[in-house]
Amino acid sequence: MVFSICFCTLPPLAFLQKAPIRKSVAEGWIPVSVCASVNDLPLPAQEAAMSEKPEFSRPMALRRIGGQETAVTVEATEQECAAIARRLGLPKITLFRCRYLLKADRHSVVEAEGALAVHYTQTCVVSLENFEDVLAGAFSVRFVPSERFVEPDEPDLDAIDEIPYEGQDIDLGEAAVEQFALDLDPYPHAPEIDLPEGLVLSEEEAEKLLEEGEQDEKQNPFAALSRLKPGKA
């Protein structure tokens, strides 16, 4: 009898927080670059992913976006802020606002420059106490018709994130929530508290570890298997 072994190497935490969130399942949201597509999920999860309405949806009709820059601001209601907080596991969100500059080309591809402002509450991973925080930052995304969208084989952290859409509307609210999820600190801590040394890898350290792991596997394809043996880290 012949057994085949398949290894799957997940990216470091520094990269996971940059993984775009695209599809939902019944219990929450998952990064596309790490998980299977919606079509690969069990049927009940597929139905939930297709039918679930975003917590903060602000459709924008393509006919309102031309070749010149169009400015529009979207802001969540109190109820929508509470729903976004539940989705992202935050104690509270008191303000969620995003200002966009939109520009469409003749292929219905929309370039979007966003300025996001969020006032929210986090839980410190060290003291386990809640503290208030503010996020203000700019980002760029590209809305692409689903028939023209191509999922990249490997994530490119330097490329502009592309969001597929169907019909004649793009959802500015959901795009803002996705960006906020990417920007959240995976190890939130109050300003006066220092994280234990070695808990968080810098982006340079994470990239170095990833490169070393790839080199080890190229030199020895059974290296990953050896690390699974008792006593191996």
C-alpha beads as a LAMMPS data file, in Angstrom:
LAMMPS data file: protein, C-alpha beads

233 atoms
232 bonds

1 atom types
1 bond types

-500.0 500.0 xlo xhi
-500.0 500.0 ylo yhi
-500.0 500.0 zlo zhi

Masses

1 110.0

Atoms # bond

1 1 1 0.000 0.000 0.000
2 1 1 1.357 3.469 -0.943
3 1 1 0.656 6.545 1.093
4 1 1 1.050 10.100 -0.200
5 1 1 1.881 12.955 2.140
6 1 1 0.894 16.542 1.363
7 1 1 2.411 19.432 3.256
8 1 1 0.757 22.820 3.586
9 1 1 2.829 25.761 4.809
10 1 1 0.813 28.690 6.143
11 1 1 2.278 32.217 5.997
12 1 1 3.543 33.860 9.203
13 1 1 1.220 36.009 11.305
14 1 1 2.768 39.160 9.858
15 1 1 1.438 38.104 6.464
16 1 1 -1.886 36.679 7.666
17 1 1 -3.006 40.072 8.859
18 1 1 -2.545 41.351 5.312
19 1 1 -4.505 38.536 3.723
20 1 1 -7.631 39.972 2.025
21 1 1 -10.936 38.897 3.536
22 1 1 -13.389 38.109 0.795
23 1 1 -15.872 35.378 1.604
24 1 1 -17.953 34.526 4.677
25 1 1 -19.088 31.290 6.237
26 1 1 -21.798 30.747 8.812
27 1 1 -19.544 31.398 11.813
28 1 1 -17.388 34.260 10.564
29 1 1 -14.965 35.570 7.945
30 1 1 -11.848 33.891 6.613
31 1 1 -8.787 35.076 4.619
32 1 1 -9.057 33.975 1.002
33 1 1 -5.296 33.511 0.579
34 1 1 -5.214 30.886 3.341
35 1 1 -8.522 29.041 2.907
36 1 1 -10.445 27.247 0.203
37 1 1 -12.782 29.101 -2.104
38 1 1 -16.502 29.279 -1.427
39 1 1 -17.103 26.600 -4.080
40 1 1 -14.922 24.189 -2.082
41 1 1 -16.976 24.613 1.101
42 1 1 -19.761 22.205 2.176
43 1 1 -23.159 23.075 0.680
44 1 1 -24.632 24.638 3.870
45 1 1 -21.569 26.883 4.209
46 1 1 -21.789 27.807 0.502
47 1 1 -25.418 28.861 0.930
48 1 1 -24.581 30.908 4.029
49 1 1 -21.641 32.571 2.253
50 1 1 -23.752 33.501 -0.753
51 1 1 -26.815 34.741 1.164
52 1 1 -25.274 36.539 4.155
53 1 1 -25.656 40.299 3.909
54 1 1 -22.644 42.412 4.946
55 1 1 -22.965 44.194 8.292
56 1 1 -22.223 47.538 6.614
57 1 1 -23.347 47.705 3.004
58 1 1 -23.247 50.901 0.928
59 1 1 -23.852 50.063 -2.750
60 1 1 -22.652 52.620 -5.300
61 1 1 -24.076 52.529 -8.830
62 1 1 -21.502 52.515 -11.627
63 1 1 -23.531 55.078 -13.553
64 1 1 -22.716 57.608 -10.814
65 1 1 -18.969 57.098 -11.314
66 1 1 -17.329 58.586 -14.384
67 1 1 -13.854 59.107 -15.757
68 1 1 -13.384 62.076 -13.446
69 1 1 -12.872 61.571 -9.715
70 1 1 -16.095 61.184 -7.756
71 1 1 -16.027 61.862 -4.001
72 1 1 -18.359 59.995 -1.648
73 1 1 -18.373 59.394 2.111
74 1 1 -19.955 56.385 3.816
75 1 1 -20.588 56.152 7.562
76 1 1 -21.991 53.318 9.655
77 1 1 -24.987 53.745 11.926
78 1 1 -24.862 52.821 15.612
79 1 1 -26.450 49.446 14.846
80 1 1 -24.020 48.808 11.979
81 1 1 -21.061 49.729 14.199
82 1 1 -22.241 47.134 16.724
83 1 1 -22.555 44.505 13.963
84 1 1 -19.055 45.250 12.620
85 1 1 -17.657 44.974 16.154
86 1 1 -19.283 41.553 16.611
87 1 1 -17.886 40.353 13.296
88 1 1 -14.345 41.414 14.148
89 1 1 -14.456 40.380 17.798
90 1 1 -14.166 43.925 19.169
91 1 1 -15.897 45.133 22.340
92 1 1 -17.219 48.290 20.679
93 1 1 -17.033 50.617 17.675
94 1 1 -18.293 54.165 18.166
95 1 1 -17.328 55.668 14.790
96 1 1 -16.789 54.068 11.394
97 1 1 -16.386 56.411 8.414
98 1 1 -14.637 56.215 5.054
99 1 1 -14.205 58.870 2.389
100 1 1 -13.617 57.650 -1.165
101 1 1 -12.343 59.134 -4.393
102 1 1 -13.632 56.935 -7.225
103 1 1 -12.714 56.781 -10.895
104 1 1 -13.989 54.268 -13.477
105 1 1 -12.548 53.253 -16.840
106 1 1 -14.358 52.032 -19.962
107 1 1 -14.058 48.425 -18.785
108 1 1 -16.071 49.190 -15.611
109 1 1 -12.968 48.838 -13.457
110 1 1 -13.185 51.312 -10.566
111 1 1 -10.064 52.699 -8.915
112 1 1 -10.811 53.703 -5.323
113 1 1 -8.713 55.771 -2.930
114 1 1 -10.076 55.521 0.604
115 1 1 -9.466 57.478 3.806
116 1 1 -10.665 55.416 6.777
117 1 1 -11.422 56.734 10.276
118 1 1 -12.512 54.373 13.076
119 1 1 -12.921 54.947 16.823
120 1 1 -13.161 51.623 18.610
121 1 1 -12.411 49.611 21.753
122 1 1 -9.944 46.720 21.929
123 1 1 -9.001 44.177 24.571
124 1 1 -5.359 44.198 25.694
125 1 1 -3.740 40.773 25.172
126 1 1 -1.571 41.296 28.272
127 1 1 -3.891 42.826 30.904
128 1 1 -7.172 41.615 29.294
129 1 1 -8.615 45.081 29.967
130 1 1 -10.452 47.113 27.342
131 1 1 -8.954 50.317 25.998
132 1 1 -10.005 52.847 23.373
133 1 1 -8.107 53.222 20.127
134 1 1 -8.331 55.240 16.905
135 1 1 -7.398 54.185 13.388
136 1 1 -6.910 56.726 10.611
137 1 1 -5.269 55.732 7.352
138 1 1 -5.401 55.699 3.577
139 1 1 -5.702 52.693 1.262
140 1 1 -6.248 51.835 -2.393
141 1 1 -8.454 49.129 -3.894
142 1 1 -9.655 48.234 -7.349
143 1 1 -13.206 47.005 -8.054
144 1 1 -13.156 44.591 -10.992
145 1 1 -16.129 42.967 -12.806
146 1 1 -16.256 39.302 -11.787
147 1 1 -15.843 38.127 -15.391
148 1 1 -12.549 40.041 -15.633
149 1 1 -11.258 39.142 -12.174
150 1 1 -8.384 36.640 -11.935
151 1 1 -7.383 35.231 -8.539
152 1 1 -3.558 35.369 -8.281
153 1 1 -1.718 32.102 -7.738
154 1 1 0.346 33.706 -4.984
155 1 1 -0.471 36.809 -2.911
156 1 1 1.444 39.946 -3.878
157 1 1 1.687 42.212 -0.848
158 1 1 2.771 45.151 -3.021
159 1 1 -0.107 44.908 -5.520
160 1 1 -3.342 46.888 -5.193
161 1 1 -6.038 44.681 -3.732
162 1 1 -8.728 43.780 -6.273
163 1 1 -12.358 43.197 -5.306
164 1 1 -14.600 41.322 -7.764
165 1 1 -18.206 42.492 -8.137
166 1 1 -21.289 41.522 -10.106
167 1 1 -24.049 43.654 -11.583
168 1 1 -23.936 47.438 -11.747
169 1 1 -23.048 48.274 -8.125
170 1 1 -19.918 48.196 -5.985
171 1 1 -20.099 47.957 -2.184
172 1 1 -18.108 50.733 -0.541
173 1 1 -19.175 49.784 2.967
174 1 1 -17.957 46.191 2.841
175 1 1 -14.677 47.274 1.215
176 1 1 -14.045 49.643 4.140
177 1 1 -14.757 46.902 6.699
178 1 1 -12.351 44.555 4.917
179 1 1 -9.634 47.187 5.024
180 1 1 -10.239 47.836 8.720
181 1 1 -9.945 44.093 9.404
182 1 1 -6.569 44.049 7.636
183 1 1 -5.300 47.030 9.626
184 1 1 -6.263 45.681 13.056
185 1 1 -3.342 44.807 15.314
186 1 1 -3.327 41.017 15.882
187 1 1 -1.752 41.658 19.313
188 1 1 -3.601 44.722 20.658
189 1 1 -2.135 46.182 23.832
190 1 1 -2.748 49.325 25.827
191 1 1 -0.222 52.148 25.192
192 1 1 1.271 51.877 28.681
193 1 1 1.829 48.102 28.416
194 1 1 4.769 46.456 26.626
195 1 1 4.368 43.117 24.861
196 1 1 6.572 40.221 26.047
197 1 1 9.806 40.079 24.049
198 1 1 9.661 37.707 21.098
199 1 1 5.842 37.547 20.968
200 1 1 5.577 39.532 17.730
201 1 1 7.796 39.133 14.685
202 1 1 8.652 42.133 12.571
203 1 1 7.844 41.938 8.864
204 1 1 11.549 41.536 8.092
205 1 1 11.886 38.680 10.601
206 1 1 8.793 36.946 9.218
207 1 1 10.078 37.227 5.643
208 1 1 13.457 35.823 6.719
209 1 1 11.825 32.828 8.413
210 1 1 9.659 32.193 5.363
211 1 1 12.671 32.300 3.031
212 1 1 14.655 29.956 5.293
213 1 1 11.736 27.512 5.381
214 1 1 11.440 27.525 1.585
215 1 1 15.179 26.915 1.184
216 1 1 15.090 24.021 3.673
217 1 1 12.237 22.325 1.829
218 1 1 14.007 22.718 -1.522
219 1 1 17.184 21.171 -0.146
220 1 1 15.361 18.426 1.766
221 1 1 11.739 17.684 0.801
222 1 1 11.378 15.594 3.980
223 1 1 12.438 18.463 6.247
224 1 1 8.832 19.334 7.061
225 1 1 8.143 15.703 7.984
226 1 1 11.174 15.593 10.320
227 1 1 9.857 18.643 12.180
228 1 1 6.695 16.718 13.033
229 1 1 8.589 13.954 14.872
230 1 1 8.448 13.956 18.712
231 1 1 11.010 16.252 20.226
232 1 1 11.340 18.384 17.074
233 1 1 10.216 22.010 17.044

Bonds

1 1 1 2
2 1 2 3
3 1 3 4
4 1 4 5
5 1 5 6
6 1 6 7
7 1 7 8
8 1 8 9
9 1 9 10
10 1 10 11
11 1 11 12
12 1 12 13
13 1 13 14
14 1 14 15
15 1 15 16
16 1 16 17
17 1 17 18
18 1 18 19
19 1 19 20
20 1 20 21
21 1 21 22
22 1 22 23
23 1 23 24
24 1 24 25
25 1 25 26
26 1 26 27
27 1 27 28
28 1 28 29
29 1 29 30
30 1 30 31
31 1 31 32
32 1 32 33
33 1 33 34
34 1 34 35
35 1 35 36
36 1 36 37
37 1 37 38
38 1 38 39
39 1 39 40
40 1 40 41
41 1 41 42
42 1 42 43
43 1 43 44
44 1 44 45
45 1 45 46
46 1 46 47
47 1 47 48
48 1 48 49
49 1 49 50
50 1 50 51
51 1 51 52
52 1 52 53
53 1 53 54
54 1 54 55
55 1 55 56
56 1 56 57
57 1 57 58
58 1 58 59
59 1 59 60
60 1 60 61
61 1 61 62
62 1 62 63
63 1 63 64
64 1 64 65
65 1 65 66
66 1 66 67
67 1 67 68
68 1 68 69
69 1 69 70
70 1 70 71
71 1 71 72
72 1 72 73
73 1 73 74
74 1 74 75
75 1 75 76
76 1 76 77
77 1 77 78
78 1 78 79
79 1 79 80
80 1 80 81
81 1 81 82
82 1 82 83
83 1 83 84
84 1 84 85
85 1 85 86
86 1 86 87
87 1 87 88
88 1 88 89
89 1 89 90
90 1 90 91
91 1 91 92
92 1 92 93
93 1 93 94
94 1 94 95
95 1 95 96
96 1 96 97
97 1 97 98
98 1 98 99
99 1 99 100
100 1 100 101
101 1 101 102
102 1 102 103
103 1 103 104
104 1 104 105
105 1 105 106
106 1 106 107
107 1 107 108
108 1 108 109
109 1 109 110
110 1 110 111
111 1 111 112
112 1 112 113
113 1 113 114
114 1 114 115
115 1 115 116
116 1 116 117
117 1 117 118
118 1 118 119
119 1 119 120
120 1 120 121
121 1 121 122
122 1 122 123
123 1 123 124
124 1 124 125
125 1 125 126
126 1 126 127
127 1 127 128
128 1 128 129
129 1 129 130
130 1 130 131
131 1 131 132
132 1 132 133
133 1 133 134
134 1 134 135
135 1 135 136
136 1 136 137
137 1 137 138
138 1 138 139
139 1 139 140
140 1 140 141
141 1 141 142
142 1 142 143
143 1 143 144
144 1 144 145
145 1 145 146
146 1 146 147
147 1 147 148
148 1 148 149
149 1 149 150
150 1 150 151
151 1 151 152
152 1 152 153
153 1 153 154
154 1 154 155
155 1 155 156
156 1 156 157
157 1 157 158
158 1 158 159
159 1 159 160
160 1 160 161
161 1 161 162
162 1 162 163
163 1 163 164
164 1 164 165
165 1 165 166
166 1 166 167
167 1 167 168
168 1 168 169
169 1 169 170
170 1 170 171
171 1 171 172
172 1 172 173
173 1 173 174
174 1 174 175
175 1 175 176
176 1 176 177
177 1 177 178
178 1 178 179
179 1 179 180
180 1 180 181
181 1 181 182
182 1 182 183
183 1 183 184
184 1 184 185
185 1 185 186
186 1 186 187
187 1 187 188
188 1 188 189
189 1 189 190
190 1 190 191
191 1 191 192
192 1 192 193
193 1 193 194
194 1 194 195
195 1 195 196
196 1 196 197
197 1 197 198
198 1 198 199
199 1 199 200
200 1 200 201
201 1 201 202
202 1 202 203
203 1 203 204
204 1 204 205
205 1 205 206
206 1 206 207
207 1 207 208
208 1 208 209
209 1 209 210
210 1 210 211
211 1 211 212
212 1 212 213
213 1 213 214
214 1 214 215
215 1 215 216
216 1 216 217
217 1 217 218
218 1 218 219
219 1 219 220
220 1 220 221
221 1 221 222
222 1 222 223
223 1 223 224
224 1 224 225
225 1 225 226
226 1 226 227
227 1 227 228
228 1 228 229
229 1 229 230
230 1 230 231
231 1 231 232
232 1 232 233
